[in-house]
Amino acid sequence: MFIKVLSMSVIGMDSYPVFVEVDVSQGLPQFATVGLPDASVKESRDRIKAAIKNSGYSFPRSHVTVNLAPADIRKEGTGFDLPIAVGILAAEELIKESALQNGLFIGELSLDGSIKGVRGILSAVFKARESGIQSVFVPEENALEAAMVEGINIYGVKTLPDVVEFLSGRHSILPLRLDTTDLFRQNRHYDIDFSEIKGQKLALRALEIAAAGGHNVLMIGPPGSGKSMLAKRLPTILPDLSFEESIEVTKVFSVAGLLNSGETLIAVRPFRSPHHTISDVGLVGGGQMPHPGEISLAHLGVLFLDELPEFKRNALEALRQPLEEGTITITRSSVTAGFPAKFMLVAAMNPCPCGYFGDRVHRCRCSPQQIRQYQAKISGPLLDRIDLHIEVPSVKYRALTGKEEGESSAEVRKRVVGARHLQKKRFHHMGIVTNARMSEKQIRSFCAIDEESHQLMEMAIEKLGLSARAMNRILKVSRTIADLEGREKIEPSHVAEAIQYRSLDRSIV
């Protein structure tokens, strides 16, 4: 008997329908799976046999052939266990074939017949809704995640007998419903705040500018000066995620299999801080079947690279394309996958190998040659993509112990949101939303400066030793500073402040 069951497979961020075709015919007992299955799919044969038997059903003593169509695309993952088992039981007439119409099945089977969660559920359910599917059967632990998609019936199932009994009409399962608006509102909070930072007024100002214009930041300072503390609090002053953006971020974490148990929606900006020993694949994504890396997990949030010169050079150079384009495309022999990567890069480094060059208290033990070699670990092309260089000095005791409270994240966020609103109006229908993404043509259109500002730029480039490539970065930052003040035109004071944030473009040793 021939049965067809619908399932889904995920490649990159996209899902595509997979028809699980099951044929049970006379012949020697054999279980064959075809259709370019990977090792995890091939191993499903033993899981499915044990799950069916341990659930109280008989596995057919016949020739069982399972085809995963389309057969020209490689299939991976354990999500095909459930549809294959359902197809076999339907071929044995334990489930009516009509009950499988307009339904989609995803789930991994344990040997005892229980159904375990899989990754990529959110992307698969969105594709199911687009395809006109009415009902989706998912593992109970993925049910809340799947229920984020409205307009489709989501059935969370715990065991294989639950599915069989429901499809046979002997057991009732109610489709899951969620109040997504209330859930989104409940999850939008941070446990940290800008007001907790003592001192570092210049760095706080620079981070506000970075948040307002979506600029990348490099912080330079001795150990213990608060670079990590500053970076962790940057997401708290960024504009709140919209519901649509929240779904985008959640889809990335779902595809990566990193949604925590019971977590249904990521409603705050992600903050990712990989260790400097991370590989190229871990940072940008990859693998035989591509998976998202840290840059995609930081999508619409912050990617923090502490001890920047210690990262592998290949890994850092791989950041250049996504920093410019906001996406990363990974090509393998059998598949090409794209992942979103619109993140703010926040990097931190010591000024020298010992960390104390220029410090007011500690003496630097490094030679000028060692300092130059250390700073040269960061290539010019990567440095060119970082708009603000912030010097973060050690904080004095009085500042640390003072009772003066700094501005809260909410207060700073109001100014950031106001500046972002001006940019949204300015770039309407241009495909960008922040000053940091301006092209050469857009810089000429929106970053016009007067003669006094031109003189400042000339001095910065010729007398202070700033590189010519820094000019566009200075203009972008100047535009953001003007937006924060609600000014239509860039003024000399805005340009002068922006020039201060290019410390690594001039020799400091």
C-alpha positions in Angstrom: 0.0 0.0 0.0 1.2 3.5 -0.9 0.8 6.5 1.5 2.0 10.1 1.2 2.7 12.3 4.3 3.7 15.9 4.2 6.7 17.2 6.2 9.2 20.1 6.0 12.9 20.4 5.8 15.0 23.5 6.6 17.9 24.8 4.6 19.4 28.0 5.9 16.5 30.2 7.0 14.1 28.8 4.5 11.9 25.7 4.6 10.6 23.6 1.8 8.0 20.9 1.6 9.1 17.3 1.7 6.7 14.5 0.7 7.4 11.4 2.7 6.2 8.6 0.4 5.8 5.2 2.1 5.3 2.0 0.2 4.6 -1.3 2.0 4.7 -4.3 -0.4 5.1 -8.0 -0.4 8.7 -9.3 -0.2 11.5 -10.0 2.2 11.4 -7.9 5.3 13.4 -4.8 4.6 13.3 -1.1 5.5 14.9 1.1 2.8 15.1 5.0 2.9 15.9 6.9 -0.3 15.8 10.5 -1.5 19.3 11.7 -0.4 19.0 11.2 3.3 21.9 12.1 5.6 23.2 9.8 8.4 20.6 11.1 11.0 17.8 10.3 8.6 19.1 6.8 7.7 19.4 6.1 11.4 15.7 6.8 11.8 14.9 3.3 10.7 15.9 1.7 14.0 14.3 4.5 16.0 11.0 4.1 14.1 10.9 0.3 14.4 11.4 0.5 18.1 9.0 3.4 18.6 6.2 1.6 16.7 6.7 -1.7 18.6 7.0 -0.1 22.0 3.9 1.9 21.4 1.9 -1.3 21.1 1.7 -1.5 17.3 3.1 -4.2 15.0 5.8 -3.2 12.5 5.0 -4.7 9.1 6.9 -7.8 8.1 7.1 -6.7 4.5 9.3 -4.7 2.2 9.0 -1.0 3.4 10.4 1.7 1.1 10.5 5.3 2.2 11.2 8.0 -0.4 11.8 11.7 0.6 10.7 13.8 -2.3 12.1 15.9 -4.0 14.9 13.3 -4.2 17.5 15.7 -5.6 17.9 17.8 -2.4 19.8 16.4 0.6 17.7 15.9 3.7 19.1 16.2 7.3 17.7 16.1 10.8 15.5 13.9 12.9 12.2 15.7 12.1 11.2 13.0 9.5 10.8 10.3 12.2 7.2 11.2 12.9 5.9 11.5 9.3 7.6 8.2 8.4 6.0 6.4 11.3 2.6 7.9 10.6 3.0 6.8 6.9 3.9 3.2 7.9 0.9 3.0 10.3 -1.4 4.4 7.7 -0.2 1.8 5.2 -1.1 -0.8 7.8 -4.5 0.8 7.9 -4.2 1.9 11.6 -4.8 5.4 10.4 -7.2 6.5 7.7 -5.5 8.0 4.7 -8.1 10.8 4.5 -7.0 11.9 8.0 -3.6 12.9 6.6 -5.0 15.3 4.1 -3.9 19.0 4.6 -1.8 18.1 7.6 1.9 18.4 8.2 4.0 16.3 10.6 7.4 17.0 12.2 9.1 15.4 15.1 11.8 13.0 16.4 10.8 9.7 17.9 12.4 8.2 21.0 12.6 4.4 21.3 9.6 4.4 23.7 7.4 6.2 21.2 7.6 9.7 22.8 8.1 12.6 20.5 11.1 14.9 21.0 11.6 18.5 19.8 13.5 19.5 16.7 15.1 22.7 15.5 13.6 25.0 12.8 10.0 24.6 13.8 9.1 28.3 13.4 10.4 28.5 9.9 8.6 25.3 8.9 5.3 26.5 10.3 5.5 29.8 8.5 6.1 27.9 5.2 3.2 25.6 6.0 0.9 28.6 6.4 2.1 30.1 3.1 1.5 26.7 1.4 -2.1 26.7 2.6 -1.7 23.8 5.1 -4.4 23.8 7.8 -3.0 21.6 10.5 0.6 21.1 11.8 1.5 18.3 14.3 4.7 19.2 16.2 6.4 17.9 19.4 4.8 19.2 22.5 8.0 21.0 23.5 7.9 22.9 20.2 4.2 23.7 20.4 4.4 27.1 22.0 7.1 28.2 19.5 4.9 27.0 16.5 1.9 28.7 18.0 3.5 32.1 17.3 2.3 31.7 13.8 -1.3 32.7 13.6 -3.9 31.5 11.1 -3.0 27.8 11.3 -3.9 24.9 13.7 -1.0 23.8 15.9 -1.3 20.4 17.6 1.3 19.7 20.2 1.7 15.9 20.5 3.6 14.0 23.2 3.7 10.4 22.0 3.1 8.4 18.8 -0.1 6.8 20.2 -1.5 10.4 20.8 -1.1 11.0 17.1 -2.7 7.7 16.1 -5.6 8.1 18.4 -6.3 11.6 17.3 -6.2 10.8 13.6 -8.4 7.8 14.2 -11.0 10.0 16.0 -10.7 8.2 19.3 -8.9 11.1 21.1 -9.3 14.8 21.1 -6.4 17.4 21.0 -7.3 21.1 21.0 -5.2 23.3 18.7 -2.9 25.6 20.7 -3.7 29.4 20.8 -1.4 32.1 22.1 -1.9 35.8 22.9 1.2 36.9 21.0 0.7 40.6 21.9 0.7 39.9 25.6 3.6 37.5 25.4 5.6 40.0 23.4 5.0 42.7 26.0 5.9 40.4 29.0 9.3 39.4 27.5 10.5 43.0 26.7 12.7 43.8 29.6 16.4 43.9 30.5 18.0 43.0 33.8 20.8 45.6 33.4 20.7 49.4 32.9 22.9 52.2 31.7 22.6 54.0 35.0 24.8 51.3 36.6 27.9 52.6 34.8 30.1 54.9 36.8 32.3 57.5 35.1 33.1 57.0 31.4 31.0 59.9 30.2 32.9 60.1 26.9 32.3 56.4 26.2 28.6 56.7 27.2 28.2 59.6 24.8 29.9 57.6 22.0 27.7 54.6 22.6 24.6 56.8 22.4 25.8 58.1 19.1 26.5 54.5 17.9 23.0 53.4 18.9 21.4 56.3 17.2 23.1 55.7 13.9 23.7 52.0 14.0 27.4 52.5 13.9 30.1 49.9 14.7 32.3 50.7 17.7 35.8 49.8 18.9 36.7 50.5 22.5 40.3 50.8 23.5 41.4 50.8 27.1 43.3 49.0 29.9 41.9 45.9 31.7 39.1 46.6 34.1 38.1 49.9 32.6 34.6 48.8 32.0 34.6 47.9 28.2 32.6 44.7 28.6 30.1 46.4 31.0 29.5 49.2 28.5 29.0 46.7 25.6 26.5 44.6 27.5 24.4 47.6 28.2 24.3 48.9 24.6 21.2 46.8 23.7 19.2 48.5 26.5 19.4 51.9 24.7 18.6 50.5 21.2 15.0 51.0 19.9 12.7 48.2 21.0 12.2 45.3 18.6 9.0 45.4 16.6 6.9 42.2 16.6 8.1 41.4 13.1 11.7 41.9 14.0 11.2 39.7 17.1 9.9 36.9 14.8 13.0 37.3 12.6 15.4 36.9 15.5 13.4 34.0 17.0 13.5 32.2 13.6 17.3 32.4 13.6 17.5 30.9 17.1 15.0 28.3 16.2 17.0 27.2 13.1 20.1 27.0 15.3 18.2 25.0 17.9 19.1 27.5 20.6 15.6 28.4 21.9 15.5 27.5 25.6 12.8 25.1 26.8 9.6 27.0 27.1 11.0 30.0 25.3 8.6 31.1 22.5 9.7 34.6 21.5 12.9 36.6 21.8 11.6 40.1 22.4 14.8 41.9 23.3 17.9 42.7 21.2 20.3 39.7 21.2 23.8 40.2 22.6 26.3 37.7 21.5 29.9 37.5 22.9 31.9 34.7 21.4 35.3 33.8 22.9 38.3 34.8 20.8 39.2 31.1 20.2 36.0 30.7 18.0 36.5 29.2 14.5 35.5 30.8 11.2 32.5 28.5 11.0 31.4 29.3 14.5 31.6 33.0 13.9 30.0 33.3 10.4 28.2 30.0 10.1 28.7 27.0 7.9 29.0 23.2 8.1 28.2 20.5 5.6 24.5 21.6 5.8 24.9 25.3 6.7 23.9 26.5 10.1 23.9 30.1 11.4 26.9 31.4 13.2 27.3 34.1 15.9 26.9 37.0 13.4 23.4 35.7 12.5 22.5 35.0 16.1 23.4 38.7 16.7 21.0 39.7 13.9 19.2 43.1 14.9 21.3 43.1 18.1 24.9 43.4 19.2 28.0 41.2 18.4 30.6 41.9 21.0 34.2 40.8 20.2 36.3 41.2 23.3 40.1 41.1 22.9 39.7 41.8 19.2 43.4 41.3 18.2 43.3 37.8 19.7 40.7 36.5 17.2 41.9 34.5 14.2 42.6 36.8 11.3 40.6 34.6 8.9 37.6 34.9 11.2 37.8 38.6 11.4 38.2 39.1 7.7 35.1 37.0 7.1 33.2 39.7 8.9 33.7 42.2 6.1 31.0 41.0 3.7 28.2 40.8 6.4 29.2 44.2 7.9 28.6 45.8 4.5 25.7 43.8 3.2 23.8 42.7 6.3 23.6 39.1 5.1 25.9 36.1 4.9 25.8 33.6 2.0 27.3 30.1 2.6 27.9 27.9 -0.4 28.7 24.2 -0.2 28.9 21.6 -2.9 25.3 20.4 -2.4 23.5 23.5 -1.1 23.7 27.3 -0.8 22.1 29.0 2.2 21.7 32.6 3.3 21.4 34.0 6.8 20.6 37.5 8.0 23.4 39.4 9.7 22.3 43.0 10.4 24.2 43.4 13.6 26.1 46.2 15.4 29.7 45.3 15.9 31.1 46.3 19.2 34.8 45.3 19.7 37.2 45.9 22.6 40.9 45.7 22.8 43.8 46.7 25.0 46.1 49.5 23.7 49.1 47.2 23.9 50.0 43.6 24.8 50.4 44.4 28.5 47.3 46.6 28.4 48.6 49.7 30.1 49.9 51.9 27.3 48.8 55.5 28.2 47.4 54.5 31.6 47.6 57.1 34.3 48.6 54.7 37.1 50.2 51.5 35.7 53.4 51.6 33.7 53.5 50.1 30.2 56.3 47.5 29.7 55.8 47.2 25.9 58.2 48.6 23.3 56.9 50.9 20.5 57.5 48.0 18.1 55.4 45.6 20.2 52.6 48.1 20.4 52.6 48.6 16.6 52.6 44.9 15.9 49.7 44.4 18.4 47.6 47.1 16.8 48.5 45.8 13.3 46.7 42.6 14.0 43.5 44.4 13.0 43.5 44.9 9.2 42.8 48.3 7.6 39.8 47.0 5.7 38.1 45.8 8.9 39.1 49.0 10.8 37.6 50.9 7.9 34.2 49.4 8.7 34.3 50.6 12.3 32.9 54.1 12.6 33.8 55.1 16.2 37.0 54.4 18.1 36.5 55.1 21.8 39.2 55.4 24.4 38.1 54.0 27.7 40.5 55.0 30.5 40.5 53.4 33.9 38.0 55.0 36.3 39.1 56.9 39.3 38.1 55.8 42.8 36.0 58.9 43.5 33.9 58.2 40.3 33.4 54.6 41.3 32.2 55.3 44.8 30.3 58.4 44.1 26.5 58.5 44.7 25.7 60.3 41.5 23.3 58.3 39.4 23.8 58.3 35.6 21.1 58.5 33.1 18.9 55.4 32.8 18.6 53.4 29.6 15.1 54.6 29.2 16.1 58.2 29.1 18.9 57.6 26.6 16.7 55.4 24.5 14.2 58.3 24.0 16.9 60.4 22.3 18.1 57.4 20.3 14.5 56.6 19.1 14.1 60.3 18.1 17.2 60.2 16.0 16.2 56.9 14.4 12.8 58.4 13.6 14.5 61.2 11.6 16.6 58.7 9.7 13.5 56.5 8.9 11.8 59.6 7.3 15.0 60.6 5.5 15.7 57.1 4.0 12.0 56.3 3.2 11.9 53.8 0.3 15.8 53.7 0.1 16.2 50.3 1.6 18.2 51.5 4.7 17.1 52.7 8.1 20.3 54.1 9.7 23.0 56.5 8.8 25.7 53.8 9.1 24.3 52.1 6.0 24.5 55.2 3.8 26.1 54.7 0.3 28.5 57.2 -1.3 25.7 58.8 -3.2 23.5 59.1 -0.1 26.4 60.6 1.9 26.8 63.4 -0.8 23.0 64.0 -0.6 22.5 64.1 3.2 25.9 65.0 4.6 26.6 68.4 3.1 28.9 70.5 5.3 29.9 74.2 5.3 33.3 75.8 4.7 34.4 75.7 8.4 33.6 72.0 8.6 35.6 71.5 5.4 38.6 73.1 7.1 38.2 70.8 10.1 38.1 67.8 7.9 41.2 69.0 6.0 43.1 69.5 9.2 42.1 66.0 10.5 43.2 64.3 7.3 46.4 66.3 6.6 47.7 67.5 10.0 46.5 64.8 12.4 47.4 62.0 10.1 43.9 60.6 9.7 43.4 58.4 6.6 41.4 59.6 3.7 39.1 56.6 4.0 38.0 57.9 7.4 36.3 60.9 5.8 33.0 59.1 5.0 32.9 57.6 8.4 33.3 61.0 10.0 30.5 62.4 7.8 28.2 59.6 8.8 28.9 60.0 12.5 28.5 63.8 12.1 25.0 63.2 10.5 24.0 61.1 13.5 25.2 63.7 16.0 23.1 66.3 14.2 20.1 64.0 14.3 20.5 63.5 18.1 20.3 67.3 18.4 17.4 67.5 16.0 19.4 69.7 13.5 18.7 69.6 9.8 22.3 70.6 8.8 25.6 69.3 10.0 27.4 72.0 12.0 31.2 72.3 12.7 30.7 71.2 16.3 29.2 67.9 15.0 32.2 67.3 12.7 34.7 68.2 15.4 33.1 65.7 17.8 33.1 63.0 15.1 36.8 63.5 14.4 37.5 62.6 18.0 36.2 59.1 17.5 38.9 58.2 14.9 41.9 57.6 17.3 43.2 54.5 15.6 43.5 56.3 12.2 46.5 58.3 13.6 49.7 56.9 15.0 49.7 56.8 18.8 53.3 55.5 19.3 
